[in-house]
Amino acid sequence: MRSRTNRRDFLRLMGAAAGVAVGATLPGIFGGRLAGSDSFTDTARAAEQSAPRSIRVYSVEKGSYVMTQTVVKTNEEWKKILTPEQYYILREKGTERAFTGKYDKNHEHGIYRCAGCGLELYRSEEKFDSGTGWPSFTAPIAPENVSTRPDNSLFSRRTEVVCPRCDGHLGHVFDDGPKPTGKRYCMNSAALQFVATAK
């Protein structure tokens, strides 16, 4: 009697384990993350981003580096403060149509900030006409004022540019820009907020 109970428990345990394994594999088969994805990394990243943390960025206003807190909000909170277009681009990694953004042909002197949290990103001095239909810059205000990460979506390899303070999607950076950097930070106008300054 004891061996039958142990065998039944063993089979029940193996069935549960198989169910977990199939459940973990199915998303990879049917269009979700591939089986064996970095789900532990994703969970750790989500936990890390769930609480504000201190980061070091350059402040044009103060003319020096400062410490600031990251901005963490729920999707519903973002929807309340962003326009639908801003939310689509900053929070859902969307892209505005070329030549439709309000800053593509902007030639005023000033600072381009993150439309999500106000972090200073680019100076007008680094802006150039790339002919692509999006505002483009040769460099950020400081390396710490933008973050980059690999973007392998749309069957291509690109480098995504995000705001280090609110993790908002800004655009992409390419290696076909003018000297001296050779970079083209191709940004979405809706991800930016321009503040005019005196020359």
Disulfide bonds with the S-S distance in Angstrom:
none
